[in-house]
Amino acid sequence: MSMLAYMGLFGSLALLVYLTMKGVNLLISAPLTALLAALTNGLAFFPQTASENQANFLTSYMDGFTGFVGSWYLMFMAGAIFGKVMEDTGAADSVSTWIIQKIGVKYATYAVVLAAAVLTYGGVSVFIVAFSVYPMAISLFKQANFPRRFIPAALGLGSVTFTMTSAGSPEIQNWIPIQYLGTTPYAGWQVSIIVAIFMAVGGSLWLNWMIKRAVNNGEIFIERSTDPIVDETRKLPSPLLSLIPLLVVLVISYVFHNSLGTSALIVALTSGCIVAYLVSYKYAKSVGATLAAGAMGAIIAIANTAAVVGFGGVVKATPSFLATVDVMTNIPGSPLIGGALAIAVIAGLTGSASGGQTIAMPLLAPHYIDMGVNTEALHRTIAISSGSLDSLPHGGYVVTTINSVCNEKHKDAYMPFGALTVIIPTIGTIIAIILFSIGM
């Protein structure tokens, strides 16, 4: 494998991260950087110019792009519309106002984290949780006068840290290892509880510290013309009634998760929209405009995310990536350290926690099982580690949450987001390895 191929692989990733942080449109930067990786690795540009069984740039990129859209479009649309319905009916404002009254302004961030955590652990996909919780988060941060650039960090902490990879979580990142290790979703639950508490408490305290420091430096909540217009004289629905649509989404997604998989989200979110209008129909403003705005938001969100997934599709087809996977899956020493490092690096390269697991687990599992590794410990360690480097700036969830849902720029929102979704899970992985190594 030539040095140029490796430079192209990691250089294209570094360039994508740089361009993303600079605010370059992902629909442009993702295919261009993917092309760099393809050219330096000798991939053909078109399928017609590729030799038999040779990967090519166009097919690899578009398979990743269209595959993601085909799998997730309806879920994205239902999630975006649900968020807009909660906003239009006043349900989001009602719930947030009630929370502020009950627990106080200073705990507004905890409410956002908790709402995202409950939905994630209840089976709602992390991609969709942001759409559902964002309207309430905007209302809470506005009333608390907290800088809005921290909203993605709060959503990320609640979605892709202690809930996504903990024992019992219905998220796919906790389920992929089962088929390779013969474990259960509750593998390593004792250690998982300790790590989850650390991530939840440590992350929340860090987030509040960052917000407090920003406020002390003079940062405030700045309204935008795209924000929902808040009419102080507007009557809002009952907060208890306003919670019902969220509970409907939670219950239906949980009940049908095993039988319908991610398709349960379509049923759950559609039901949530219907229930929201049933309990708050008197307070709705414009049903048609709300549905249209939600659908358009979903298109923008899924296009940005699919552009990054397409980049990952090209990266996975390069010889240097395959060589890197071979090296990472044969790291000597402790299987827990080697497995965690391999999963994290591959997830970082592809921008996907589930992608990292899917690529590495078929290679890692047989090798480590033959070594007699504790499969429950390995399951939990790699699950937690998969949720670390997947949240680099180019990650699919990162792009969706920061750019498409929250309409923030990476240069403003990523640093607190990365602190909570990269550093905190990385420390959590280290804690898990230490605890498993001492016999917990």
One Martini backbone bead per residue (centre of mass of N, CA, C, O) as a GRO file, in nm:
protein
  440
    1MET     BB    1   0.093   0.038   0.026
    2SER     BB    2   0.080   0.356  -0.036
    3MET     BB    3   0.130   0.666   0.096
    4LEU     BB    4  -0.080   0.816  -0.081
    5ALA     BB    5  -0.328   0.658   0.011
    6TYR     BB    6  -0.317   0.743   0.310
    7MET     BB    7  -0.315   1.047   0.258
    8GLY     BB    8  -0.591   1.048   0.117
    9LEU     BB    9  -0.763   0.938   0.342
   10PHE     BB   10  -0.681   1.137   0.582
   11GLY     BB   11  -0.689   1.400   0.415
   12SER     BB   12  -0.992   1.395   0.340
   13LEU     BB   13  -1.092   1.404   0.629
   14ALA     BB   14  -0.953   1.666   0.717
   15LEU     BB   15  -1.084   1.840   0.496
   16LEU     BB   16  -1.378   1.794   0.575
   17VAL     BB   17  -1.353   1.909   0.858
   18TYR     BB   18  -1.255   2.189   0.776
   19LEU     BB   19  -1.494   2.267   0.588
   20THR     BB   20  -1.712   2.231   0.800
   21MET     BB   21  -1.600   2.447   1.001
   22LYS     BB   22  -1.624   2.673   0.758
   23GLY     BB   23  -1.921   2.617   0.613
   24VAL     BB   24  -1.927   2.426   0.389
   25ASN     BB   25  -2.111   2.269   0.179
   26LEU     BB   26  -2.174   1.928   0.185
   27LEU     BB   27  -2.267   1.887  -0.115
   28ILE     BB   28  -1.964   1.964  -0.192
   29SER     BB   29  -1.740   1.855   0.009
   30ALA     BB   30  -1.794   1.549   0.017
   31PRO     BB   31  -1.743   1.465  -0.285
   32LEU     BB   32  -1.462   1.598  -0.313
   33THR     BB   33  -1.316   1.437  -0.084
   34ALA     BB   34  -1.388   1.160  -0.197
   35LEU     BB   35  -1.230   1.198  -0.462
   36LEU     BB   36  -0.954   1.214  -0.333
   37ALA     BB   37  -0.956   0.927  -0.216
   38ALA     BB   38  -0.998   0.783  -0.487
   39LEU     BB   39  -0.751   0.885  -0.654
   40THR     BB   40  -0.522   0.797  -0.437
   41ASN     BB   41  -0.652   0.478  -0.464
   42GLY     BB   42  -0.733   0.400  -0.774
   43LEU     BB   43  -1.012   0.473  -0.846
   44ALA     BB   44  -1.259   0.476  -1.038
   45PHE     BB   45  -1.499   0.689  -1.153
   46PHE     BB   46  -1.649   0.491  -1.338
   47PRO     BB   47  -1.800   0.193  -1.408
   48GLN     BB   48  -1.702   0.187  -1.714
   49THR     BB   49  -1.378   0.221  -1.613
   50ALA     BB   50  -1.395  -0.038  -1.463
   51SER     BB   51  -1.302  -0.318  -1.356
   52GLU     BB   52  -1.356  -0.613  -1.253
   53ASN     BB   53  -1.441  -0.569  -0.917
   54GLN     BB   54  -1.409  -0.261  -0.918
   55ALA     BB   55  -1.408   0.018  -0.762
   56ASN     BB   56  -1.607   0.324  -0.766
   57PHE     BB   57  -1.697   0.639  -0.705
   58LEU     BB   58  -1.993   0.671  -0.798
   59THR     BB   59  -2.115   0.414  -0.672
   60SER     BB   60  -2.017   0.448  -0.380
   61TYR     BB   61  -2.149   0.722  -0.325
   62MET     BB   62  -2.450   0.663  -0.419
   63ASP     BB   63  -2.504   0.423  -0.237
   64GLY     BB   64  -2.478   0.582   0.024
   65PHE     BB   65  -2.679   0.805  -0.032
   66THR     BB   66  -2.939   0.640  -0.124
   67GLY     BB   67  -2.945   0.442   0.113
   68PHE     BB   68  -3.011   0.650   0.330
   69VAL     BB   69  -3.265   0.770   0.207
   70GLY     BB   70  -3.425   0.500   0.181
   71SER     BB   71  -3.415   0.438   0.500
   72TRP     BB   72  -3.488   0.763   0.627
   73TYR     BB   73  -3.695   0.963   0.508
   74LEU     BB   74  -3.964   0.907   0.663
   75MET     BB   75  -3.842   0.958   0.943
   76PHE     BB   76  -3.751   1.246   0.897
   77MET     BB   77  -4.028   1.362   0.821
   78ALA     BB   78  -4.183   1.281   1.077
   79GLY     BB   79  -3.992   1.430   1.274
   80ALA     BB   80  -4.015   1.717   1.156
   81ILE     BB   81  -4.322   1.742   1.179
   82PHE     BB   82  -4.349   1.695   1.480
   83GLY     BB   83  -4.187   1.942   1.566
   84LYS     BB   84  -4.377   2.148   1.422
   85VAL     BB   85  -4.637   2.072   1.572
   86MET     BB   86  -4.538   2.141   1.857
   87GLU     BB   87  -4.502   2.438   1.775
   88ASP     BB   88  -4.786   2.518   1.651
   89THR     BB   89  -4.964   2.429   1.915
   90GLY     BB   90  -4.775   2.506   2.182
   91ALA     BB   91  -4.650   2.258   2.331
   92ALA     BB   92  -4.354   2.340   2.370
   93ASP     BB   93  -4.409   2.599   2.535
   94SER     BB   94  -4.572   2.466   2.760
   95VAL     BB   95  -4.357   2.271   2.869
   96SER     BB   96  -4.127   2.479   2.915
   97THR     BB   97  -4.280   2.664   3.109
   98TRP     BB   98  -4.332   2.448   3.323
   99ILE     BB   99  -4.038   2.380   3.382
  100ILE     BB  100  -3.948   2.660   3.472
  101GLN     BB  101  -4.153   2.678   3.709
  102LYS     BB  102  -4.053   2.412   3.861
  103ILE     BB  103  -3.706   2.428   3.826
  104GLY     BB  104  -3.597   2.654   3.667
  105VAL     BB  105  -3.373   2.818   3.470
  106LYS     BB  106  -3.093   2.676   3.556
  107TYR     BB  107  -3.234   2.378   3.447
  108ALA     BB  108  -3.285   2.375   3.135
  109THR     BB  109  -3.066   2.177   3.029
  110TYR     BB  110  -3.166   1.924   3.177
  111ALA     BB  111  -3.436   1.904   3.025
  112VAL     BB  112  -3.317   1.849   2.746
  113VAL     BB  113  -3.152   1.600   2.815
  114LEU     BB  114  -3.389   1.431   2.929
  115ALA     BB  115  -3.572   1.426   2.681
  116ALA     BB  116  -3.364   1.288   2.494
  117ALA     BB  117  -3.314   1.038   2.673
  118VAL     BB  118  -3.598   0.918   2.683
  119LEU     BB  119  -3.637   0.878   2.378
  120THR     BB  120  -3.386   0.706   2.324
  121TYR     BB  121  -3.449   0.478   2.542
  122GLY     BB  122  -3.743   0.436   2.395
  123GLY     BB  123  -3.646   0.409   2.059
  124VAL     BB  124  -3.564   0.668   1.939
  125SER     BB  125  -3.389   0.794   1.710
  126VAL     BB  126  -3.127   1.010   1.715
  127PHE     BB  127  -3.214   1.163   1.455
  128ILE     BB  128  -3.514   1.234   1.572
  129VAL     BB  129  -3.490   1.371   1.850
  130ALA     BB  130  -3.409   1.655   1.762
  131PHE     BB  131  -3.677   1.729   1.628
  132SER     BB  132  -3.856   1.688   1.891
  133VAL     BB  133  -3.686   1.881   2.104
  134TYR     BB  134  -3.610   2.160   1.983
  135PRO     BB  135  -3.859   2.342   2.041
  136MET     BB  136  -3.818   2.325   2.351
  137ALA     BB  137  -3.528   2.427   2.361
  138ILE     BB  138  -3.575   2.707   2.248
  139SER     BB  139  -3.772   2.798   2.470
  140LEU     BB  140  -3.585   2.754   2.713
  141PHE     BB  141  -3.340   2.930   2.621
  142LYS     BB  142  -3.498   3.190   2.594
  143GLN     BB  143  -3.596   3.212   2.891
  144ALA     BB  144  -3.288   3.180   3.003
  145ASN     BB  145  -3.077   3.325   2.812
  146PHE     BB  146  -2.922   3.121   2.635
  147PRO     BB  147  -2.705   3.016   2.423
  148ARG     BB  148  -2.788   2.843   2.128
  149ARG     BB  149  -2.509   2.685   2.068
  150PHE     BB  150  -2.585   2.459   2.307
  151ILE     BB  151  -2.813   2.275   2.202
  152PRO     BB  152  -2.661   2.044   2.056
  153ALA     BB  153  -2.517   1.945   2.313
  154ALA     BB  154  -2.771   1.865   2.471
  155LEU     BB  155  -2.877   1.663   2.262
  156GLY     BB  156  -2.621   1.484   2.249
  157LEU     BB  157  -2.605   1.399   2.544
  158GLY     BB  158  -2.897   1.259   2.544
  159SER     BB  159  -2.838   1.060   2.282
  160VAL     BB  160  -2.493   0.975   2.230
  161THR     BB  161  -2.425   0.846   2.517
  162PHE     BB  162  -2.580   0.710   2.785
  163THR     BB  163  -2.816   0.585   2.592
  164MET     BB  164  -2.704   0.447   2.325
  165THR     BB  165  -2.469   0.245   2.495
  166SER     BB  166  -2.641   0.116   2.702
  167ALA     BB  167  -2.788  -0.094   2.889
  168GLY     BB  168  -3.096  -0.168   2.714
  169SER     BB  169  -3.072  -0.028   2.465
  170PRO     BB  170  -3.251   0.007   2.146
  171GLU     BB  171  -3.014   0.082   2.003
  172ILE     BB  172  -2.810  -0.036   1.752
  173GLN     BB  173  -2.532  -0.004   1.910
  174ASN     BB  174  -2.639  -0.238   2.122
  175TRP     BB  175  -2.710  -0.479   1.895
  176ILE     BB  176  -2.482  -0.564   1.701
  177PRO     BB  177  -2.300  -0.747   1.898
  178ILE     BB  178  -2.492  -0.989   1.943
  179GLN     BB  179  -2.451  -1.152   1.666
  180TYR     BB  180  -2.127  -1.195   1.739
  181LEU     BB  181  -2.137  -1.270   2.078
  182GLY     BB  182  -2.405  -1.380   2.222
  183THR     BB  183  -2.557  -1.162   2.366
  184THR     BB  184  -2.709  -0.892   2.536
  185PRO     BB  185  -2.840  -0.578   2.601
  186TYR     BB  186  -2.719  -0.630   2.920
  187ALA     BB  187  -2.431  -0.620   2.889
  188GLY     BB  188  -2.250  -0.506   3.143
  189TRP     BB  189  -2.444  -0.343   3.349
  190GLN     BB  190  -2.274  -0.250   3.589
  191VAL     BB  191  -2.073  -0.076   3.430
  192SER     BB  192  -2.279   0.085   3.268
  193ILE     BB  193  -2.396   0.248   3.501
  194ILE     BB  194  -2.140   0.398   3.582
  195VAL     BB  195  -2.083   0.528   3.305
  196ALA     BB  196  -2.357   0.671   3.271
  197ILE     BB  197  -2.335   0.852   3.518
  198PHE     BB  198  -2.084   0.997   3.432
  199MET     BB  199  -2.190   1.113   3.161
  200ALA     BB  200  -2.439   1.261   3.272
  201VAL     BB  201  -2.309   1.430   3.500
  202GLY     BB  202  -2.048   1.532   3.370
  203GLY     BB  203  -2.183   1.657   3.117
  204SER     BB  204  -2.379   1.853   3.263
  205LEU     BB  205  -2.169   2.014   3.422
  206TRP     BB  206  -2.005   2.105   3.176
  207LEU     BB  207  -2.231   2.247   3.025
  208ASN     BB  208  -2.300   2.454   3.248
  209TRP     BB  209  -2.019   2.579   3.260
  210MET     BB  210  -2.009   2.681   2.967
  211ILE     BB  211  -2.260   2.860   2.985
  212LYS     BB  212  -2.177   3.037   3.221
  213ARG     BB  213  -1.924   3.152   3.083
  214ALA     BB  214  -2.072   3.279   2.842
  215VAL     BB  215  -2.257   3.466   3.005
  216ASN     BB  216  -2.021   3.619   3.151
  217ASN     BB  217  -1.926   3.716   2.846
  218GLY     BB  218  -2.226   3.814   2.715
  219GLU     BB  219  -2.402   3.591   2.631
  220ILE     BB  220  -2.701   3.534   2.435
  221PHE     BB  221  -3.012   3.517   2.317
  222ILE     BB  222  -3.070   3.499   1.961
  223GLU     BB  223  -3.287   3.590   1.748
  224ARG     BB  224  -3.485   3.470   1.468
  225SER     BB  225  -3.686   3.466   1.189
  226THR     BB  226  -3.716   3.136   1.208
  227ASP     BB  227  -3.847   3.155   1.457
  228PRO     BB  228  -4.085   3.120   1.661
  229ILE     BB  229  -4.350   3.312   1.734
  230VAL     BB  230  -4.392   3.493   2.035
  231ASP     BB  231  -4.701   3.516   2.207
  232GLU     BB  232  -4.778   3.635   2.514
  233THR     BB  233  -5.110   3.616   2.463
  234ARG     BB  234  -5.105   3.329   2.408
  235LYS     BB  235  -5.271   3.043   2.427
  236LEU     BB  236  -5.203   2.745   2.600
  237PRO     BB  237  -5.176   2.439   2.649
  238SER     BB  238  -5.164   2.194   2.845
  239PRO     BB  239  -4.888   2.039   2.967
  240LEU     BB  240  -5.010   1.756   2.994
  241LEU     BB  241  -5.123   1.742   2.705
  242SER     BB  242  -4.843   1.807   2.565
  243LEU     BB  243  -4.709   1.527   2.658
  244ILE     BB  244  -4.867   1.306   2.505
  245PRO     BB  245  -4.719   1.291   2.228
  246LEU     BB  246  -4.448   1.198   2.351
  247LEU     BB  247  -4.563   0.939   2.482
  248VAL     BB  248  -4.662   0.809   2.223
  249VAL     BB  249  -4.389   0.782   2.088
  250LEU     BB  250  -4.256   0.617   2.309
  251VAL     BB  251  -4.452   0.373   2.330
  252ILE     BB  252  -4.471   0.281   2.033
  253SER     BB  253  -4.165   0.242   1.983
  254TYR     BB  254  -4.132   0.029   2.211
  255VAL     BB  255  -4.349  -0.186   2.130
  256PHE     BB  256  -4.247  -0.197   1.801
  257HIS     BB  257  -3.938  -0.242   1.780
  258ASN     BB  258  -3.909  -0.554   1.738
  259SER     BB  259  -4.120  -0.590   1.491
  260LEU     BB  260  -4.034  -0.307   1.310
  261GLY     BB  261  -3.819  -0.134   1.405
  262THR     BB  262  -3.768   0.164   1.249
  263SER     BB  263  -4.071   0.167   1.149
  264ALA     BB  264  -4.195   0.252   1.425
  265LEU     BB  265  -4.145   0.559   1.385
  266ILE     BB  266  -4.365   0.620   1.184
  267VAL     BB  267  -4.599   0.547   1.369
  268ALA     BB  268  -4.525   0.722   1.616
  269LEU     BB  269  -4.502   1.007   1.480
  270THR     BB  270  -4.777   1.012   1.346
  271SER     BB  271  -4.934   0.979   1.609
  272GLY     BB  272  -4.820   1.233   1.745
  273CYS     BB  273  -4.945   1.435   1.547
  274ILE     BB  274  -5.241   1.359   1.586
  275VAL     BB  275  -5.252   1.403   1.895
  276ALA     BB  276  -5.164   1.698   1.899
  277TYR     BB  277  -5.421   1.796   1.746
  278LEU     BB  278  -5.638   1.675   1.934
  279VAL     BB  279  -5.534   1.832   2.207
  280SER     BB  280  -5.455   2.126   2.020
  281TYR     BB  281  -5.647   2.246   1.791
  282LYS     BB  282  -5.711   2.541   1.906
  283TYR     BB  283  -5.381   2.628   1.875
  284ALA     BB  284  -5.356   2.613   1.588
  285LYS     BB  285  -5.256   2.774   1.287
  286SER     BB  286  -5.100   2.596   1.029
  287VAL     BB  287  -5.111   2.300   0.893
  288GLY     BB  288  -4.998   2.318   0.604
  289ALA     BB  289  -4.737   2.482   0.672
  290THR     BB  290  -4.621   2.281   0.875
  291LEU     BB  291  -4.591   2.034   0.690
  292ALA     BB  292  -4.411   2.172   0.479
  293ALA     BB  293  -4.178   2.258   0.668
  294GLY     BB  294  -4.106   1.972   0.763
  295ALA     BB  295  -4.041   1.848   0.484
  296MET     BB  296  -3.814   2.048   0.408
  297GLY     BB  297  -3.634   1.992   0.652
  298ALA     BB  298  -3.587   1.691   0.584
  299ILE     BB  299  -3.441   1.726   0.313
  300ILE     BB  300  -3.199   1.884   0.416
  301ALA     BB  301  -3.105   1.684   0.632
  302ILE     BB  302  -3.071   1.424   0.451
  303ALA     BB  303  -2.875   1.543   0.244
  304ASN     BB  304  -2.640   1.611   0.432
  305THR     BB  305  -2.606   1.326   0.549
  306ALA     BB  306  -2.576   1.166   0.280
  307ALA     BB  307  -2.316   1.305   0.190
  308VAL     BB  308  -2.146   1.173   0.419
  309VAL     BB  309  -2.215   0.877   0.360
  310GLY     BB  310  -2.086   0.880   0.081
  311PHE     BB  311  -1.803   0.921   0.182
  312GLY     BB  312  -1.797   0.652   0.339
  313GLY     BB  313  -1.836   0.472   0.088
  314VAL     BB  314  -1.561   0.541  -0.040
  315VAL     BB  315  -1.372   0.477   0.191
  316LYS     BB  316  -1.453   0.167   0.211
  317ALA     BB  317  -1.333   0.114  -0.098
  318THR     BB  318  -1.051   0.154  -0.011
  319PRO     BB  319  -0.749   0.006   0.037
  320SER     BB  320  -0.655   0.175   0.288
  321PHE     BB  321  -0.897   0.102   0.464
  322LEU     BB  322  -0.863  -0.203   0.466
  323ALA     BB  323  -0.579  -0.189   0.592
  324THR     BB  324  -0.665  -0.040   0.849
  325VAL     BB  325  -0.858  -0.254   0.953
  326ASP     BB  326  -0.649  -0.478   0.977
  327VAL     BB  327  -0.479  -0.333   1.189
  328MET     BB  328  -0.703  -0.266   1.405
  329THR     BB  329  -0.794  -0.587   1.430
  330ASN     BB  330  -0.462  -0.652   1.523
  331ILE     BB  331  -0.423  -0.561   1.807
  332PRO     BB  332  -0.231  -0.599   2.056
  333GLY     BB  333  -0.340  -0.732   2.350
  334SER     BB  334  -0.603  -0.612   2.480
  335PRO     BB  335  -0.919  -0.661   2.364
  336LEU     BB  336  -1.050  -0.403   2.478
  337ILE     BB  337  -0.853  -0.200   2.359
  338GLY     BB  338  -0.851  -0.294   2.064
  339GLY     BB  339  -1.159  -0.281   2.015
  340ALA     BB  340  -1.206   0.016   2.090
  341LEU     BB  341  -1.004   0.140   1.887
  342ALA     BB  342  -1.116   0.020   1.626
  343ILE     BB  343  -1.405   0.128   1.641
  344ALA     BB  344  -1.341   0.430   1.670
  345VAL     BB  345  -1.177   0.473   1.408
  346ILE     BB  346  -1.388   0.364   1.205
  347ALA     BB  347  -1.614   0.557   1.293
  348GLY     BB  348  -1.453   0.813   1.219
  349LEU     BB  349  -1.414   0.755   0.912
  350THR     BB  350  -1.743   0.710   0.862
  351GLY     BB  351  -1.936   0.871   1.074
  352SER     BB  352  -2.019   0.585   1.233
  353ALA     BB  353  -2.105   0.370   1.477
  354SER     BB  354  -2.249   0.141   1.319
  355GLY     BB  355  -2.036   0.124   1.095
  356GLY     BB  356  -1.796   0.040   1.271
  357GLN     BB  357  -1.923  -0.223   1.374
  358THR     BB  358  -1.999  -0.365   1.105
  359ILE     BB  359  -1.702  -0.381   1.001
  360ALA     BB  360  -1.543  -0.506   1.264
  361MET     BB  361  -1.696  -0.748   1.401
  362PRO     BB  362  -1.642  -0.988   1.197
  363LEU     BB  363  -1.327  -0.970   1.277
  364LEU     BB  364  -1.313  -0.959   1.591
  365ALA     BB  365  -1.487  -1.179   1.727
  366PRO     BB  366  -1.347  -1.452   1.654
  367HIS     BB  367  -1.068  -1.375   1.764
  368TYR     BB  368  -1.156  -1.312   2.067
  369ILE     BB  369  -1.307  -1.574   2.130
  370ASP     BB  370  -1.056  -1.760   2.093
  371MET     BB  371  -0.915  -1.604   2.346
  372GLY     BB  372  -1.147  -1.580   2.580
  373VAL     BB  373  -1.327  -1.351   2.600
  374ASN     BB  374  -1.536  -1.131   2.751
  375THR     BB  375  -1.824  -1.065   2.590
  376GLU     BB  376  -1.960  -0.854   2.773
  377ALA     BB  377  -1.724  -0.660   2.790
  378LEU     BB  378  -1.689  -0.618   2.485
  379HIS     BB  379  -1.966  -0.512   2.420
  380ARG     BB  380  -1.960  -0.256   2.602
  381THR     BB  381  -1.698  -0.128   2.503
  382ILE     BB  382  -1.770  -0.097   2.196
  383ALA     BB  383  -2.026   0.064   2.232
  384ILE     BB  384  -1.902   0.311   2.368
  385SER     BB  385  -1.670   0.368   2.158
  386SER     BB  386  -1.860   0.422   1.908
  387GLY     BB  387  -1.953   0.710   2.066
  388SER     BB  388  -1.703   0.900   1.982
  389LEU     BB  389  -1.560   0.944   1.682
  390ASP     BB  390  -1.844   0.975   1.538
  391SER     BB  391  -1.838   1.300   1.652
  392LEU     BB  392  -1.714   1.429   1.442
  393PRO     BB  393  -1.782   1.689   1.230
  394HIS     BB  394  -1.875   1.465   0.989
  395GLY     BB  395  -2.098   1.340   1.121
  396GLY     BB  396  -2.418   1.264   1.070
  397TYR     BB  397  -2.543   1.364   1.340
  398VAL     BB  398  -2.395   1.631   1.355
  399VAL     BB  399  -2.503   1.760   1.097
  400THR     BB  400  -2.801   1.740   1.160
  401THR     BB  401  -2.809   1.896   1.432
  402ILE     BB  402  -2.651   2.159   1.371
  403ASN     BB  403  -2.751   2.239   1.076
  404SER     BB  404  -3.058   2.131   1.029
  405VAL     BB  405  -3.202   2.174   1.308
  406CYS     BB  406  -3.036   2.433   1.453
  407ASN     BB  407  -2.888   2.633   1.258
  408GLU     BB  408  -2.579   2.599   1.291
  409LYS     BB  409  -2.241   2.648   1.329
  410HIS     BB  410  -1.958   2.482   1.380
  411LYS     BB  411  -1.784   2.721   1.499
  412ASP     BB  412  -2.000   2.751   1.741
  413ALA     BB  413  -2.109   2.437   1.827
  414TYR     BB  414  -1.884   2.206   1.834
  415MET     BB  415  -1.713   2.225   2.090
  416PRO     BB  416  -1.931   2.142   2.298
  417PHE     BB  417  -2.020   1.893   2.145
  418GLY     BB  418  -1.744   1.740   2.142
  419ALA     BB  419  -1.697   1.729   2.445
  420LEU     BB  420  -1.963   1.542   2.498
  421THR     BB  421  -1.930   1.323   2.231
  422VAL     BB  422  -1.610   1.250   2.268
  423ILE     BB  423  -1.473   1.282   2.547
  424ILE     BB  424  -1.674   1.146   2.739
  425PRO     BB  425  -1.683   0.860   2.596
  426THR     BB  426  -1.379   0.811   2.616
  427ILE     BB  427  -1.369   0.806   2.923
  428GLY     BB  428  -1.583   0.584   2.952
  429THR     BB  429  -1.414   0.365   2.815
  430ILE     BB  430  -1.182   0.365   3.018
  431ILE     BB  431  -1.352   0.291   3.264
  432ALA     BB  432  -1.456   0.021   3.156
  433ILE     BB  433  -1.182  -0.119   3.121
  434ILE     BB  434  -1.095  -0.098   3.415
  435LEU     BB  435  -1.337  -0.247   3.546
  436PHE     BB  436  -1.308  -0.512   3.384
  437SER     BB  437  -1.002  -0.564   3.467
  438ILE     BB  438  -1.092  -0.588   3.792
  439GLY     BB  439  -1.381  -0.772   3.772
  440MET     BB  440  -1.679  -0.638   3.709
   0.00000   0.00000   0.00000
